Amino acid sequence: MHPLLAEFLGTMLLILLGNGVVANVILNKTKGNGGGWIVITTGWALAVFVGVVVAGPYSGAHLNPAVTLALAIAGKFAWSAVPLFIVAQLLGAMTGAFLVWFYYKDHLDITSDPGLIQACYCTAPAIRNNGRNLGSEVIGTFVLLFTIFYFTGAELGKEKTPVGMGSLGALPVALLVLAIGLSLGGTTGYAINPVRDLGPRIMHAILPVKGKEGSGWDYAWIPVLGPFIGAAIAAVLYLCLQPVAN
């Protein structure tokens, strides 16, 4: 499979299952209605597991522009491939969000709360405070990327293995995402992935979703910028610590 197709399909499955578990828990008359935060965080962790399993052997399973950026900064991924990977991830996220809309349309149609409808697509803060919300996304993504580097350390990407989360194995990455969701997800919904938020937010804006209101574009920059900042900090710190570690 071509690496860009792998990134597209892996990200599509990530969003289909991740946003799908949100829809299952919060939309009216679903079998999973009221399942709660543990179900959502577990569903997202397993969504990452599935995406990494599918894309890992072919692209390394970045599935996240923040991962792509951090690996490029650390010298483990070619800068020339960064834009194409991000485009494939964004298109995959948009396609996954479309599938969630198609799959849960009947339940979206009978859910009257526009906030719940929007939550099936993109993140929103529990308490709006731009500085602290940005900090939440920075810290959550820092934990994700810094830990990914130290799962395998200098071995990441060695011997022609595709570089990314797939280099680590799907289960460790899924457990890491579960830990972040359980511990750090309560403030902003832990996007920790620019396209996880932006792709579905675009689809929320353009799809004929009954009962929707605005797509929260005044907040949208936070779950995009925050993960990039957190990823850059993680990569730079990892590089700075290498002489000490060696």
C-alpha positions in Angstrom: 0.0 0.0 0.0 1.3 3.5 -0.8 2.2 5.4 2.3 -0.2 8.3 1.5 -3.1 5.9 1.0 -2.1 4.2 4.3 -2.3 7.6 6.1 -5.6 8.4 4.4 -7.2 5.0 5.4 -5.7 4.9 8.9 -6.9 8.4 9.7 -10.3 7.7 8.2 -10.7 4.7 10.5 -9.4 6.7 13.4 -12.1 9.3 13.0 -14.8 6.9 12.1 -14.3 4.9 15.3 -13.3 7.8 17.5 -16.0 10.2 16.6 -18.3 7.2 16.2 -18.0 6.4 19.9 -18.8 10.0 20.8 -21.9 9.8 18.7 -22.9 6.5 20.2 -22.6 7.9 23.8 -24.2 11.3 23.4 -26.8 11.1 20.6 -30.5 10.4 21.4 -31.8 6.8 21.2 -28.4 5.1 20.5 -27.7 1.7 22.1 -24.7 3.4 23.9 -26.5 6.5 25.0 -25.2 7.7 28.4 -22.1 5.4 28.3 -19.9 8.1 29.8 -16.4 9.3 29.6 -14.7 5.9 30.2 -16.5 4.5 27.1 -15.4 7.5 25.0 -11.8 7.4 26.1 -11.6 3.7 25.6 -13.3 4.0 22.2 -10.8 6.6 21.1 -7.8 4.5 22.3 -9.1 1.5 20.3 -9.7 3.8 17.3 -6.0 4.6 17.4 -5.2 0.9 17.7 -7.1 0.1 14.6 -5.6 3.1 12.6 -2.1 2.1 13.6 -2.7 -1.6 12.7 -3.8 -0.7 9.2 -1.3 2.1 8.4 1.7 1.0 10.4 3.4 -1.4 8.0 3.1 1.1 5.1 3.5 4.6 6.4 4.5 4.2 10.0 1.0 5.3 11.0 1.5 9.0 11.8 -2.3 9.7 11.5 -1.6 13.1 13.0 0.3 16.1 11.6 1.8 16.7 15.1 3.5 13.3 14.9 4.7 14.1 11.4 6.1 17.4 12.5 7.8 16.0 15.6 9.5 13.2 13.6 10.7 15.7 11.0 12.1 18.0 13.7 13.9 15.1 15.2 15.4 14.1 11.9 13.5 10.9 11.6 11.2 11.9 8.7 11.9 13.8 5.5 10.6 17.4 5.5 9.7 17.1 1.8 7.1 14.4 2.7 5.5 16.4 5.5 2.9 18.4 3.4 1.7 15.3 1.5 1.3 13.3 4.7 -0.7 16.2 6.3 -3.0 16.5 3.2 -3.6 12.7 3.3 -4.4 12.8 7.0 -6.8 15.8 6.6 -8.7 14.1 3.7 -8.9 10.9 5.8 -10.3 12.8 8.7 -12.9 14.5 6.6 -13.9 11.2 5.1 -14.2 9.5 8.5 -16.4 12.4 9.7 -18.6 12.0 6.6 -19.0 8.3 7.4 -20.0 9.2 11.0 -22.7 11.5 9.7 -24.0 8.9 7.4 -23.9 6.2 10.0 -25.6 8.2 12.8 -27.8 10.4 10.7 -31.1 9.2 12.2 -29.8 9.9 15.7 -28.4 13.2 14.7 -31.8 14.2 13.3 -33.5 13.5 16.6 -30.9 15.2 18.8 -31.9 18.8 19.4 -28.9 20.1 21.3 -26.5 21.7 18.8 -23.6 21.3 21.3 -24.0 17.6 21.3 -24.3 17.5 17.6 -21.1 19.5 17.2 -19.3 17.2 19.7 -19.7 14.3 17.3 -17.4 16.2 15.0 -14.9 18.4 16.8 -13.7 19.5 20.2 -14.8 22.3 22.5 -13.6 23.4 25.9 -15.5 22.6 29.1 -14.6 26.1 30.3 -13.6 28.6 27.7 -10.3 30.1 28.5 -8.1 30.5 25.4 -4.8 30.5 27.2 -5.5 27.6 29.4 -7.3 25.7 26.6 -4.2 26.2 24.4 -2.0 25.0 27.2 -4.1 21.9 27.6 -3.6 20.9 24.0 0.1 21.8 24.2 0.6 19.6 27.3 -1.5 16.7 26.1 0.4 16.6 22.7 3.7 17.0 24.5 3.0 13.9 26.6 1.9 12.0 23.4 5.0 12.8 21.4 7.6 12.8 24.2 6.5 9.3 25.3 6.5 8.1 21.7 10.1 9.1 21.4 11.0 7.2 24.5 9.0 4.1 23.7 11.9 3.1 21.5 14.4 6.0 21.8 17.0 6.1 19.2 15.8 2.9 17.5 12.7 4.7 16.1 12.7 4.3 12.4 15.8 2.1 12.2 16.5 -0.3 9.4 14.0 1.0 6.9 11.0 0.6 9.3 8.4 3.2 8.4 8.7 5.9 11.0 5.7 6.7 13.1 3.4 5.3 15.8 3.4 2.0 14.0 7.1 1.6 14.8 6.1 1.1 18.4 3.2 -1.3 18.0 -0.5 -0.5 18.1 -1.2 -1.5 21.7 1.4 0.7 23.5 0.2 3.7 21.5 -3.5 2.9 22.3 -2.7 2.7 26.0 -0.8 6.0 25.8 -3.8 7.7 24.2 -6.1 6.1 26.8 -3.9 7.5 29.6 -4.0 11.0 28.1 -7.8 10.9 27.6 -8.4 9.7 31.2 -6.0 12.1 32.9 -5.9 15.2 30.6 -9.0 15.0 28.4 -11.4 16.8 30.7 -10.6 20.4 29.8 -10.7 20.5 26.0 -11.6 17.0 24.9 -7.9 16.3 24.0 -7.8 16.8 20.3 -3.9 16.3 20.4 -4.2 16.1 16.6 -4.9 19.0 14.3 -6.7 17.0 11.6 -8.8 15.1 14.2 -10.4 18.4 15.0 -10.1 20.4 11.7 -11.3 17.7 9.3 -14.5 16.9 11.1 -15.1 20.6 11.9 -15.0 21.3 8.1 -17.5 18.5 7.5 -19.8 19.8 10.3 -19.8 23.1 8.5 -20.6 21.8 5.0 -22.8 18.7 5.6 -26.6 19.1 5.9 -26.6 18.3 9.6 -30.1 18.9 11.0 -30.2 21.2 14.0 -26.6 22.3 13.9 -25.6 25.8 14.7 -22.1 27.4 14.3 -19.0 25.2 13.9 -17.0 27.0 16.5 -14.5 28.6 14.2 -13.5 31.2 16.8 -12.1 28.3 18.9 -10.8 26.1 16.0 -7.3 27.5 16.0 -6.6 26.1 19.5 -6.8 22.4 18.7 -4.8 23.0 15.5 -2.0 25.3 16.9 -1.7 23.6 20.3 -0.8 20.2 19.1 1.9 21.6 16.7 3.4 23.6 19.6 3.4 20.5 21.9 4.9 18.3 19.2 7.7 20.8 18.5 8.6 21.1 22.2 8.6 17.3 22.6 10.9 16.9 19.6 13.3 19.7 20.7 13.5 18.4 24.2 14.1 14.9 23.0 17.0 16.1 20.9 18.5 18.2 23.7 18.4 15.2 26.0 20.2 12.8 23.6 23.8 13.7 24.6 22.9 13.2 28.2 21.2 9.9 27.5 24.2 8.7 25.4 
